[in-house]
Amino acid sequence: MVVRNIGLDAKPPKAGCNDVLCPYHGKVSVRGRIFEGVVASSKTPRTVSIERNYLHYYPKYIRYERRRGKMLAHNPPCIAAVTGDKVTIAECRPLSKEVNFVVVEKVGGSSA
């Protein structure tokens, strides 16, 4: 199976798939924002919930506060991220009502 170059410094998966929404084996192109986060839930088919932590600056107090946010991303079968995996997600066209990102790479295994 031919693996496309998606234009990022991400390692392509070794496994193949026939998913149309896969950035490596399908027709979805990635653009825009790139995030790293931990998979919080992988219960829905081919979709994962990503939780990412970030700092928000308060100018009045000259301090940062920790915040976290969740977003949904498409999980291609060739990557198959599960709960606890650290992943990189990239923005793509809207795939459904709430899914605008696709999992591009597994950075690390389960942190548990």
N, CA, C and O atoms as a MOPAC input file, in Angstrom:
PM7 MOZYME 1SCF
protein

 N      0.84600 1    -1.18300 1     0.00000 1
 C      0.00000 1     0.00000 1     0.00000 1
 C      0.88900 1     1.24400 1     0.00000 1
 O      1.87800 1     1.29900 1     0.73100 1
 N      0.54900 1     2.22000 1    -0.80100 1
 C      1.32800 1     3.43500 1    -0.95100 1
 C      1.01000 1     4.39400 1     0.19600 1
 O     -0.15500 1     4.61900 1     0.52400 1
 N      2.05900 1     4.95700 1     0.80200 1
 C      1.90100 1     5.90700 1     1.89500 1
 C      2.18600 1     7.30300 1     1.36000 1
 O      3.25900 1     7.55000 1     0.81000 1
 N      1.22900 1     8.22200 1     1.51800 1
 C      1.38500 1     9.59100 1     1.05100 1
 C      2.26000 1    10.39600 1     2.00100 1
 O      2.33500 1    10.09100 1     3.19100 1
 N      2.91900 1    11.41900 1     1.47900 1
 C      3.65300 1    12.37300 1     2.29300 1
 C      2.66900 1    13.46100 1     2.70800 1
 O      2.11100 1    14.14800 1     1.85300 1
 N      2.44900 1    13.62600 1     4.02700 1
 C      1.45300 1    14.58700 1     4.48800 1
 C      2.05200 1    15.95400 1     4.78400 1
 O      1.32200 1    16.88900 1     5.11500 1
 N      3.38600 1    16.08500 1     4.66700 1
 C      4.02100 1    17.37700 1     4.85300 1
 C      4.38500 1    17.71000 1     6.28100 1
 O      4.71500 1    18.86000 1     6.57300 1
 N      4.33700 1    16.73600 1     7.18900 1
 C      4.70800 1    16.95100 1     8.58400 1
 C      5.87900 1    16.04300 1     8.94300 1
 O      6.17400 1    15.08300 1     8.23200 1
 N      6.54300 1    16.35600 1    10.05100 1
 C      7.64500 1    15.52200 1    10.52500 1
 C      7.11400 1    14.37900 1    11.38200 1
 O      7.64100 1    14.12400 1    12.46500 1
 N      6.10100 1    13.70500 1    10.92300 1
 C      5.50800 1    12.58300 1    11.64600 1
 C      5.89400 1    11.28000 1    10.95000 1
 O      5.96500 1    11.21000 1     9.72300 1
 N      6.14100 1    10.25700 1    11.75700 1
 C      6.48100 1     8.95500 1    11.18600 1
 C      5.21300 1     8.29200 1    10.65800 1
 O      4.22900 1     8.18500 1    11.39000 1
 N      5.21300 1     7.84700 1     9.41300 1
 C      4.01900 1     7.16800 1     8.88300 1
 C      3.83800 1     5.81500 1     9.55200 1
 O      4.82100 1     5.20000 1     9.96600 1
 N      2.60000 1     5.33700 1     9.66600 1
 C      2.36000 1     4.04500 1    10.30900 1
 C      2.88000 1     2.88700 1     9.46000 1
 O      2.92500 1     2.97200 1     8.23200 1
 N      3.26900 1     1.81300 1    10.13000 1
 C      3.78000 1     0.64000 1     9.42000 1
 C      2.63800 1    -0.17600 1     8.83200 1
 O      2.79700 1    -0.81200 1     7.79000 1
 N      1.48400 1    -0.15900 1     9.49900 1
 C      0.32300 1    -0.91100 1     9.02700 1
 C     -0.39700 1    -0.12200 1     7.93700 1
 O     -0.28400 1     1.10200 1     7.86900 1
 N     -1.12000 1    -0.81300 1     7.10900 1
 C     -1.91200 1    -0.18300 1     6.06700 1
 C     -3.38800 1    -0.18800 1     6.42900 1
 O     -3.81500 1    -0.91200 1     7.32900 1
 N     -4.15700 1     0.61800 1     5.72800 1
 C     -5.60600 1     0.62100 1     5.93500 1
 C     -6.27700 1     1.08900 1     4.65100 1
 O     -5.61600 1     1.60800 1     3.75200 1
 N     -7.57200 1     0.90600 1     4.57000 1
 C     -8.32500 1     1.37600 1     3.40200 1
 C     -9.37200 1     2.40700 1     3.81400 1
 O    -10.45300 1     2.47600 1     3.22900 1
 N     -9.03700 1     3.21400 1     4.83900 1
 C     -9.92200 1     4.25900 1     5.33500 1
 C     -9.79200 1     5.49100 1     4.43800 1
 O     -8.68300 1     5.97100 1     4.20200 1
 N    -10.91200 1     6.00100 1     3.94000 1
 C    -10.90900 1     7.17000 1     3.06400 1
 C    -10.48700 1     8.41800 1     3.84000 1
 O     -9.94900 1     9.35300 1     3.24700 1
 N    -10.72200 1     8.45100 1     5.16500 1
 C    -10.42000 1     9.61500 1     5.98600 1
 C     -9.03900 1     9.55200 1     6.62700 1
 O     -8.74400 1    10.34900 1     7.51800 1
 N     -8.19100 1     8.63000 1     6.19600 1
 C     -6.82200 1     8.51400 1     6.70400 1
 C     -5.92900 1     9.48300 1     5.93500 1
 O     -5.99400 1     9.52600 1     4.70700 1
 N     -5.08500 1    10.27200 1     6.63600 1
 C     -4.22300 1    11.20100 1     5.90200 1
 C     -3.11000 1    10.50100 1     5.11700 1
 O     -2.59100 1    11.07100 1     4.15800 1
 N     -2.73700 1     9.28800 1     5.50100 1
 C     -1.65700 1     8.57000 1     4.82600 1
 C     -2.16100 1     7.69600 1     3.67100 1
 O     -1.50300 1     7.60500 1     2.63500 1
 N     -3.31200 1     7.05800 1     3.84100 1
 C     -3.81000 1     6.10700 1     2.84100 1
 C     -5.10100 1     6.56900 1     2.16600 1
 O     -5.57000 1     5.92100 1     1.23100 1
 N     -5.67800 1     7.67600 1     2.62300 1
 C     -6.93500 1     8.16400 1     2.07000 1
 C     -6.76300 1     9.47100 1     1.32900 1
 O     -5.70300 1     9.74300 1     0.76500 1
 N     -7.81800 1    10.28400 1     1.33400 1
 C     -7.81100 1    11.51900 1     0.55700 1
 C     -7.91700 1    12.77600 1     1.42000 1
 O     -8.17400 1    13.85700 1     0.88900 1
 N     -7.72500 1    12.66300 1     2.73100 1
 C     -7.82500 1    13.81800 1     3.61800 1
 C     -6.46100 1    14.49400 1     3.71800 1
 O     -5.45900 1    13.84000 1     4.00900 1
 N     -6.42400 1    15.80200 1     3.47800 1
 C     -5.17100 1    16.54500 1     3.61800 1
 C     -5.19400 1    17.30700 1     4.94200 1
 O     -6.25300 1    17.73000 1     5.40700 1
 N     -4.02400 1    17.47600 1     5.53800 1
 C     -3.92400 1    18.18900 1     6.80800 1
 C     -3.40700 1    19.59600 1     6.54600 1
 O     -2.63600 1    19.83300 1     5.61600 1
 N     -3.86000 1    20.53800 1     7.40300 1
 C     -3.45000 1    21.93400 1     7.28600 1
 C     -3.69000 1    22.59200 1     8.62700 1
 O     -4.43100 1    22.05600 1     9.45100 1
 N     -3.09100 1    23.72000 1     8.86200 1
 C     -3.40700 1    24.51400 1    10.04400 1
 C     -2.72200 1    24.04600 1    11.31100 1
 O     -1.52200 1    23.77300 1    11.32400 1
 N     -3.50500 1    23.95700 1    12.38000 1
 C     -2.97600 1    23.74900 1    13.72200 1
 C     -2.57400 1    22.29600 1    13.98000 1
 O     -3.15400 1    21.36400 1    13.42500 1
 N     -1.57000 1    22.13300 1    14.83400 1
 C     -1.07100 1    20.82200 1    15.23600 1
 C     -0.96200 1    20.81600 1    16.75400 1
 O     -0.38000 1    21.73100 1    17.33600 1
 N     -1.51900 1    19.78700 1    17.40500 1
 C     -1.49400 1    19.69400 1    18.86100 1
 C     -0.97400 1    18.33600 1    19.29000 1
 O     -1.02000 1    17.36700 1    18.53200 1
 N     -0.47500 1    18.28000 1    20.52700 1
 C     -0.15700 1    17.00800 1    21.17300 1
 C     -1.05200 1    16.88200 1    22.38600 1
 O     -1.33100 1    17.87000 1    23.06500 1
 N     -1.50300 1    15.67000 1    22.65900 1
 C     -2.35500 1    15.43400 1    23.80500 1
 C     -2.41800 1    13.96400 1    24.12800 1
 O     -1.77900 1    13.13700 1    23.47800 1
 N     -3.20100 1    13.64800 1    25.14500 1
 C     -3.36900 1    12.27000 1    25.60700 1
 C     -4.78400 1    11.82400 1    25.26700 1
 O     -5.73800 1    12.58300 1    25.44000 1
 N     -4.92000 1    10.60800 1    24.78800 1
 C     -6.23700 1    10.07000 1    24.45500 1
 C     -7.00100 1     9.82200 1    25.75100 1
 O     -6.59300 1     8.99900 1    26.57100 1
 N     -8.11500 1    10.54000 1    25.93200 1
 C     -8.92700 1    10.40500 1    27.13500 1
 C     -9.96000 1     9.29500 1    26.98400 1
 O    -10.28700 1     8.61300 1    27.95500 1
 N    -10.47500 1     9.11000 1    25.76900 1
 C    -11.50000 1     8.09800 1    25.54000 1
 C    -11.41300 1     7.62300 1    24.09600 1
 O    -11.18800 1     8.41500 1    23.18100 1
 N    -11.59200 1     6.33000 1    23.90800 1
 C    -11.59500 1     5.76900 1    22.55200 1
 C    -12.78100 1     4.82800 1    22.37800 1
 O    -12.66900 1     3.79500 1    21.71800 1
 N    -13.91700 1     5.18800 1    22.97200 1
 C    -15.08700 1     4.31100 1    22.95300 1
 C    -15.84700 1     4.36200 1    21.62900 1
 O    -16.36600 1     3.34300 1    21.17400 1
 N    -15.91700 1     5.54800 1    21.00500 1
 C    -16.64400 1     5.65100 1    19.75200 1
 C    -15.80800 1     5.06900 1    18.61500 1
 O    -14.58100 1     5.16300 1    18.64500 1
 N    -16.44700 1     4.47300 1    17.61900 1
 C    -15.67500 1     3.85500 1    16.53700 1
 C    -14.94500 1     4.90000 1    15.68900 1
 O    -15.54900 1     5.86500 1    15.21900 1
 N    -13.64500 1     4.69400 1    15.50200 1
 C    -12.77200 1     5.53200 1    14.67700 1
 C    -12.71100 1     6.98900 1    15.11700 1
 O    -12.35400 1     7.85800 1    14.32000 1
 N    -13.05000 1     7.27000 1    16.36400 1
 C    -12.96100 1     8.62100 1    16.90800 1
 C    -12.39100 1     8.53200 1    18.31300 1
 O    -12.75900 1     7.64700 1    19.08500 1
 N    -11.48800 1     9.45400 1    18.64100 1
 C    -10.92400 1     9.50200 1    19.98800 1
 C    -11.11600 1    10.89900 1    20.55700 1
 O    -11.18800 1    11.88000 1    19.81800 1
 N    -11.19700 1    10.97500 1    21.87900 1
 C    -11.27700 1    12.23900 1    22.59200 1
 C     -9.88700 1    12.54900 1    23.13200 1
 O     -9.31500 1    11.75900 1    23.88400 1
 N     -9.34700 1    13.70000 1    22.74800 1
 C     -7.99600 1    14.09800 1    23.13400 1
 C     -8.09000 1    15.16200 1    24.21900 1
 O     -8.84300 1    16.12700 1    24.08800 1
 N     -7.32200 1    14.98200 1    25.29300 1
 C     -7.24500 1    15.99300 1    26.34300 1
 C     -5.85800 1    16.61000 1    26.30500 1
 O     -4.85500 1    15.89700 1    26.32800 1
 N     -5.80200 1    17.93600 1    26.24600 1
 C     -4.50700 1    18.61400 1    26.21400 1
 C     -4.44400 1    19.67500 1    27.29900 1
 O     -5.42300 1    20.37600 1    27.55300 1
 N     -3.29600 1    19.78700 1    27.93100 1
 C     -3.06500 1    20.76200 1    28.98800 1
 C     -2.28500 1    21.93600 1    28.40500 1
 O     -1.39000 1    21.75200 1    27.58000 1
 N     -2.63800 1    23.15500 1    28.84800 1
 C     -1.94000 1    24.34400 1    28.38400 1
 C     -1.96800 1    25.39300 1    29.48400 1
 O     -2.71500 1    25.26100 1    30.45300 1
 N     -1.15000 1    26.44000 1    29.33600 1
 C     -1.08100 1    27.52300 1    30.30200 1
 C     -1.76500 1    28.76300 1    29.74300 1
 O     -1.60500 1    29.09600 1    28.56900 1
 N     -2.53300 1    29.44800 1    30.60000 1
 C     -3.19700 1    30.68900 1    30.23000 1
 C     -2.61900 1    31.80400 1    31.08800 1
 O     -2.53400 1    31.66900 1    32.30800 1
 N     -2.22300 1    32.90600 1    30.45800 1
 C     -1.55500 1    34.00400 1    31.15800 1
 C     -2.57000 1    35.02300 1    31.66600 1
 O     -3.46700 1    35.43300 1    30.92900 1
 N     -2.42300 1    35.43500 1    32.94700 1
 C     -3.21000 1    36.50700 1    33.51800 1
 C     -2.31900 1    37.72700 1    33.70100 1
 O     -1.45900 1    37.71500 1    34.58200 1
 N     -2.49100 1    38.78800 1    32.90000 1
 C     -1.60900 1    39.94400 1    32.99700 1
 C     -1.73800 1    40.69500 1    34.33400 1
 O     -0.76400 1    41.26200 1    34.82900 1
 N     -2.93100 1    40.69400 1    34.90400 1
 C     -3.13500 1    41.44200 1    36.15400 1
 C     -2.26600 1    40.88600 1    37.27100 1
 O     -1.66500 1    41.64500 1    38.03100 1
 N     -2.19900 1    39.57300 1    37.37100 1
 C     -1.44400 1    38.93600 1    38.44900 1
 C     -0.05100 1    38.50200 1    38.00800 1
 O      0.71600 1    37.97900 1    38.81600 1
 N      0.28200 1    38.71000 1    36.74500 1
 C      1.57300 1    38.33100 1    36.16500 1
 C      1.87600 1    36.85700 1    36.45000 1
 O      2.98100 1    36.50600 1    36.86200 1
 N      0.89200 1    36.02100 1    36.22800 1
 C      1.02900 1    34.59700 1    36.49600 1
 C      0.29200 1    33.78400 1    35.42400 1
 O     -0.49500 1    34.31400 1    34.64000 1
 N      0.57100 1    32.51000 1    35.42300 1
 C     -0.10100 1    31.58000 1    34.51800 1
 C     -1.01600 1    30.67200 1    35.32200 1
 O     -0.76600 1    30.40000 1    36.49600 1
 N     -2.07000 1    30.21000 1    34.68100 1
 C     -2.90200 1    29.18300 1    35.28800 1
 C     -2.97300 1    27.99500 1    34.34200 1
 O     -2.93300 1    28.14900 1    33.12100 1
 N     -3.07700 1    26.81800 1    34.92400 1
 C     -3.19700 1    25.60900 1    34.11000 1
 C     -4.62600 1    25.43400 1    33.66400 1
 O     -5.56300 1    25.60300 1    34.44500 1
 N     -4.78600 1    25.09600 1    32.40500 1
 C     -6.10500 1    24.79100 1    31.86600 1
 C     -6.00900 1    23.51300 1    31.06300 1
 O     -4.91600 1    23.07400 1    30.70500 1
 N     -7.15000 1    22.91900 1    30.78200 1
 C     -7.17700 1    21.74100 1    29.93100 1
 C     -8.42400 1    21.79900 1    29.05600 1
 O     -9.45000 1    22.36200 1    29.43700 1
 N     -8.30700 1    21.21000 1    27.88900 1
 C     -9.41800 1    21.19200 1    26.96200 1
 C     -9.49900 1    19.84900 1    26.26700 1
 O     -8.50000 1    19.14100 1    26.13700 1
 N    -10.69700 1    19.50600 1    25.82200 1
 C    -10.90200 1    18.24600 1    25.10500 1
 C    -11.36200 1    18.54800 1    23.69400 1
 O    -12.10200 1    19.50300 1    23.45500 1
 N    -10.91600 1    17.72600 1    22.76700 1
 C    -11.38400 1    17.83100 1    21.39300 1
 C    -11.45000 1    16.43900 1    20.78600 1
 O    -10.76100 1    15.52300 1    21.23500 1
 N    -12.27000 1    16.28600 1    19.77700 1
 C    -12.43800 1    15.00700 1    19.11000 1
 C    -11.56300 1    14.95900 1    17.87000 1
 O    -11.36500 1    15.96900 1    17.19300 1
 N    -11.03800 1    13.76600 1    17.57900 1
 C    -10.20200 1    13.57500 1    16.39700 1
 C    -10.50900 1    12.22300 1    15.78400 1
 O    -10.85200 1    11.27100 1    16.48500 1
 N    -10.38200 1    12.14800 1    14.46800 1
 C    -10.57500 1    10.87900 1    13.75900 1
 C     -9.36300 1     9.98200 1    14.01600 1
 O     -8.22300 1    10.44400 1    13.97800 1
 N     -9.61400 1     8.71300 1    14.27500 1
 C     -8.57100 1     7.73900 1    14.59500 1
 C     -8.52800 1     6.68200 1    13.49300 1
 O     -9.33300 1     5.75000 1    13.51700 1
 N     -7.60400 1     6.79900 1    12.51800 1
 C     -7.54600 1     5.80900 1    11.44000 1
 C     -7.16600 1     4.42200 1    11.97100 1
 O     -6.45200 1     4.32800 1    12.97000 1
 N     -7.62300 1     3.35600 1    11.33000 1
 C     -7.30800 1     1.99900 1    11.78700 1
 C     -5.81700 1     1.66900 1    11.73400 1
 O     -5.35300 1     0.81100 1    12.48500 1
 N     -5.06100 1     2.33300 1    10.86300 1
 C     -3.62600 1     2.03900 1    10.77600 1
 C     -2.86100 1     2.59700 1    11.97600 1
 O     -1.77600 1     2.10900 1    12.29100 1
 N     -3.40600 1     3.60600 1    12.64800 1
 C     -2.75900 1     4.15900 1    13.84300 1
 C     -3.34500 1     3.53500 1    15.09800 1
 O     -2.59400 1     3.15100 1    15.99500 1
 N     -4.66400 1     3.42400 1    15.18600 1
 C     -5.37600 1     2.72500 1    16.26500 1
 C     -4.90100 1     3.13900 1    17.65000 1
 O     -4.41500 1     2.30300 1    18.41100 1
 N     -5.03400 1     4.42000 1    17.98500 1
 C     -4.68100 1     4.91200 1    19.31500 1
 C     -5.75100 1     4.48700 1    20.32200 1
 O     -6.94400 1     4.48700 1    20.01800 1
 N     -5.30400 1     4.12700 1    21.52000 1
 C     -6.20900 1     3.71200 1    22.58500 1
 C     -6.04700 1     4.64900 1    23.77700 1
 O     -5.14600 1     5.48800 1    23.78900 1
 N     -6.90500 1     4.51200 1    24.76900 1
 C     -6.89000 1     5.37200 1    25.94000 1
 C     -5.52600 1     5.33700 1    26.62600 1
 O     -4.98600 1     4.26700 1    26.90900 1
 N     -4.98100 1     6.52500 1    26.88700 1
 C     -3.69200 1     6.64500 1    27.55200 1
 C     -2.53200 1     6.91400 1    26.62300 1
 O     -1.45000 1     7.27100 1    27.09000 1
 N     -2.71500 1     6.75600 1    25.31900 1
 C     -1.63300 1     7.00900 1    24.35800 1
 C     -1.42600 1     8.51600 1    24.18500 1
 O     -2.38900 1     9.28300 1    24.18800 1
 N     -0.17500 1     8.93100 1    24.03500 1
 C      0.14000 1    10.31200 1    23.70800 1
 C      0.20600 1    10.40900 1    22.19100 1
 O      0.95200 1     9.66600 1    21.55400 1
 N     -0.57100 1    11.32300 1    21.60600 1
 C     -0.68800 1    11.39400 1    20.15700 1
 C     -0.49300 1    12.82400 1    19.66100 1
 O     -0.59600 1    13.78300 1    20.42500 1
 N     -0.21300 1    12.94200 1    18.38000 1
 C     -0.17600 1    14.22200 1    17.68100 1
 C     -1.37700 1    14.27300 1    16.75700 1
 O     -1.63000 1    13.33100 1    16.00600 1
 N     -2.12300 1    15.37900 1    16.81100 1
 C     -3.27900 1    15.53800 1    15.93100 1
 C     -3.06500 1    16.77400 1    15.07100 1
 O     -2.42200 1    17.73500 1    15.49300 1
 N     -3.61100 1    16.73900 1    13.86200 1
 C     -3.47900 1    17.85000 1    12.92200 1
 C     -4.86600 1    18.23600 1    12.41400 1
 O     -5.75600 1    17.39400 1    12.29600 1
 N     -5.03100 1    19.51200 1    12.11800 1
 C     -6.30400 1    20.02400 1    11.62900 1
 C     -6.52400 1    19.59200 1    10.18700 1
 O     -5.58400 1    19.52200 1     9.39600 1
 N     -7.77500 1    19.30500 1     9.86000 1
 C     -8.15100 1    18.94500 1     8.50100 1
 C     -9.52700 1    19.55000 1     8.22500 1
 O    -10.03900 1    20.33400 1     9.02400 1
 N    -10.10500 1    19.19100 1     7.11800 1
 C    -11.46000 1    19.68100 1     6.83000 1
 C    -12.43900 1    19.08100 1     7.83200 1
 O    -12.12300 1    18.06100 1     8.44400 1
 N    -13.62100 1    19.67700 1     8.02300 1
 C    -14.59800 1    19.08400 1     8.94600 1
 C    -15.02500 1    17.69800 1     8.47800 1
 O    -15.51100 1    17.53200 1     7.35900 1
 N    -14.84000 1    16.70500 1     9.34400 1
 C    -15.21000 1    15.33400 1     9.01400 1
 C    -16.60600 1    14.99900 1     9.52500 1
 O    -17.26300 1    14.10600 1     8.98800 1
 N    -17.06000 1    15.69800 1    10.54700 1
 C    -18.41500 1    15.56000 1    11.05200 1
 C    -18.75000 1    16.84700 1    11.79500 1
 O    -18.04100 1    17.84200 1    11.64800 1
 N    -19.80500 1    16.84400 1    12.58100 1
 C    -20.22500 1    18.06700 1    13.27000 1
 C    -19.15100 1    18.59100 1    14.21800 1
 O    -18.93700 1    19.80100 1    14.29600 1
 N    -18.47200 1    17.69900 1    14.94100 1
 C    -17.49700 1    18.12800 1    15.94900 1
 C    -16.06800 1    17.68600 1    15.65500 1
 O    -15.15200 1    18.08900 1    16.37300 1
 N    -15.84800 1    16.88000 1    14.63700 1
 C    -14.50900 1    16.35200 1    14.35500 1
 C    -13.86100 1    17.16800 1    13.23800 1
 O    -14.29200 1    17.12300 1    12.08500 1
 N    -12.80000 1    17.92600 1    13.60800 1
 C    -12.04600 1    18.72400 1    12.64500 1
 C    -10.56300 1    18.37500 1    12.66000 1
 O     -9.76200 1    19.05000 1    12.01500 1
 N    -10.19300 1    17.33200 1    13.38700 1
 C     -8.79600 1    16.93200 1    13.51900 1
 C     -8.66400 1    15.45100 1    13.20800 1
 O     -9.63900 1    14.70100 1    13.26400 1
 N     -7.43600 1    15.03700 1    12.87500 1
 C     -7.15800 1    13.63300 1    12.59100 1
 C     -5.86100 1    13.26300 1    13.30600 1
 O     -4.92300 1    14.05800 1    13.35000 1
 N     -5.81100 1    12.04600 1    13.87100 1
 C     -4.60500 1    11.55600 1    14.53600 1
 C     -3.55800 1    11.27300 1    13.48300 1
 O     -3.80900 1    10.53100 1    12.53200 1
 N     -2.37700 1    11.86500 1    13.65000 1
 C     -1.31900 1    11.75100 1    12.67000 1
 C     -0.23600 1    10.77800 1    13.13100 1
 O      0.37900 1    10.09000 1    12.31700 1
 N     -0.00400 1    10.72800 1    14.46400 1
 C      1.12600 1     9.93600 1    14.94500 1
 C      0.91800 1     9.59400 1    16.41500 1
 O      0.39000 1    10.39700 1    17.18500 1
 N      1.34500 1     8.38000 1    16.79300 1
 C      1.43900 1     8.00400 1    18.19300 1
 C      2.81600 1     8.39300 1    18.68900 1
 O      3.81700 1     7.86100 1    18.20600 1
 N      2.89100 1     9.31400 1    19.64700 1
 C      4.19000 1     9.78100 1    20.15100 1
 C      4.73300 1     8.82000 1    21.19000 1
 O      5.91900 1     8.48900 1    21.17400 1
 N      3.87800 1     8.37200 1    22.08900 1
 C      4.30500 1     7.44000 1    23.12800 1
 C      3.18200 1     6.49600 1    23.47800 1
 O      2.03800 1     6.69100 1    23.06700 1
 N      3.51500 1     5.46500 1    24.24400 1
 C      2.53000 1     4.48300 1    24.65300 1
 C      1.73300 1     4.97200 1    25.84200 1
 O      1.70800 1     6.16700 1    26.13900 1
 N      1.08900 1     4.05200 1    26.51200 1
 C      0.27100 1     4.38300 1    27.66400 1
 C      1.14400 1     4.90500 1    28.78300 1
 O      2.21900 1     4.37000 1    29.05200 1
 N      0.66700 1     5.96500 1    29.44100 1
 C      1.41900 1     6.56200 1    30.55400 1
 C      0.99800 1     5.97300 1    31.88300 1
 O      1.45900 1     6.43100 1    32.92800 1
 N      0.13600 1     4.97400 1    31.87400 1
 C     -0.34700 1     4.37900 1    33.11200 1
 C      0.61200 1     3.34000 1    33.65200 1
 O      0.35100 1     2.74200 1    34.69600 1

